[in-house]
Amino acid sequence: MFFFISGAIIGIPVNVYFHSTIIDALIGIPPFYELLISELILAPFIGEFAKLFGLLYRHGETEKSLFNLAILAGLGFGIVEFIILTIDRCMSLFLCFPRIFFHPFAVAITVYGLVKHQTLKYYLIAVLLHFLCNLSIFFIVPENVFSTVAAFIISTLIVLTTYFISKKLKSKTKNKIYTLN
């Protein structure tokens, strides 16, 4: 339960802080390009780091247990992000729902890289999947139901891809204690 909550109370504030700080630095850029840079390019890097942030201090965990804790932290992050996007930003419940499940699997991919001492490689895979998930929303044309349904289907396919990648990686984790060296 602690790591589920940490995804919300550590991951979300870290994400919001870095995201808003960087957006503030984009002064003078036209709003469309600011949105493009902040949501497509920066948000995946920041979000994937923010979800991992609460797990970095863990020591004495096995590879499998750290993987499971990552899923819990990602789920906490995903639920709170869902609430923020649907209530604060008035985004569609329909479009945001698959993203709840994206976050646990994406952070699990990064944690796999962490326990296997290949963090950057797997972090970049999670960032790419996050980028693609965010990109699906950019093709929505207001009041065009087809584009909304297409964005939902694409986003769901990305979530499923992320799930199957994380499931395959989980099978490669061991009950051996994770060490930093």
N, C-alpha and C positions, 0 to 999 in steps of 0.2 A: 504494500500500500504506500510505503514511503516513496518509492521510485515513481509510482503512478502520480503521486502528488508533486514530486520534484520536477516532473516533466512540465507541470503547470506553473509551479511557483518559482522555478529556476529557469527553465527553458523559455517560457513566454517572456518574462521580463528581460532576459538577456537578448532575446530576439528583438523585442520592441526597442530596447535601448540602442543597439547597434543599427537597426534599421532606420530609426528616426534620426539618429546622429548623422548617418550617411546621407539620408534624404535632405537634411538641412544643408549639407555641403553641396547639393546640386542646384543651388540658387542660380537663376538666370537661364536655366534650360527650359525649353517649352514643355508644358505639362504632359503631353503625350510621350515625349522622350524620357522625361523624368519617371513616368510610370513604367515605361519599357525597361529602363535601366534598373529601377528599384525592385520591380516585381519579377522580372525575368532573369536578370543577371545577378543582382546582389542578394535577393531574398533566398534563393536556394543555398548559397554559400553560408549566409548568416543563419538560416533556419537549421541546416544540418549541424552546424557547430553548436548552436544553442541547445539542441536536443541532447547532444553528447556532453555538454558542459557539466551537468550534474553527475555524470558517471565517471568522469576523469579521475576523481580522487579514490575510487574503489580499489582496495588491495585485499588480497586473500580470497578473491572470488575465483571460481573455476571459469573456464571459457564458456561453458554452457550456462552457468548462472548469470554471468555478465550479459550474455546474449539475451536471456529472459528478462533481466532488469532493464535492458535497453528497450525491449518491446513495451514494458510497462511505462517507462518514461515517455516513449513516443506516443503511447495511447493517451496519457495525461495531456501532453502537448496538443495532440490532435483534437481532443474534445474541447479544450479551452479555445483553440484557434477556431474551431467550428462555431462556437458560441460568439466569439468576437466577430467573425466574418458575417454571420447571419444576423446578429442583432445590431452591432455597431456599424458595419459597412453595408447592411441591407442586401447582402448577396443571397442568392437563391439557396434554400435548404437542399433542393434537388442537386445542385451543382457542388455544394460543399460537403455533402454527406460522404462520398467516397474518400475524401481527403482525411477523414478521421482515421481510416485504416491505412492510408499511405504512410503516415508519419512513424508508426511503430516499426514497419518493415524497412523503411529507409534508414532509420537510426540503427537498426539491427545490422544492416549491411556495413555501416561505418564501424560499428563495434567489432564485427568479425575482422575487419582490417586491423583494428587496434590490437586484438588478442593474437593475431597472426603476424604482427609487426609489419604490416603493409597498409597502414592507416590512410596515407594519401591516396593510394590507388582506389580503395573502397569508398573513401569519402567522396572522391570525384565521381564515382559511379552513382552514389546516392544524390549528389548535386545534379548530375545529368538527368536522372529520373525526376527529381524535383522540378528542374527547369522544364521538362516536357509536360509535367502535370500542370504547371502554371501556364505554359504556352497554350494548352487546350482552351483556356478561358479567353484568350485574346482573340479567338476567332468567332466569338459570339456577336451576332448582329442583333441589336435591340429589336424586340417584337418579332423575331424570326424564330419560330419554334424549332425548325429543323436545325439551326445552328446551335441552339441550346441542347437539344437531344444529342447532336453529334459531339459537342464538348463533353457531355456526361459520359457517352460511350467511350470516347478517347481517354478521358480521365480514369474511368473504371478499368480499361485495358492496361493503363500504366500502373494502376494500383495492383492489379492481378500479376503483372510482370514483376513488380517489386516484391510481391508476396512470394512468388515462385523462386525468385533469386534468393530471398532471405531464407526460405525453407531449405533450399539446396545447401546454402552456407551453414545453416544450423546443424545439418547432418554431419558437417565436417568439424564441428566443435567437439572438444573433449572435456571430460571431467577432470582435467588437469588444471592446477592452480595457474592463473594468469600472472605473469611477472613482467615488469617493465623492460627487462633486458633481453 
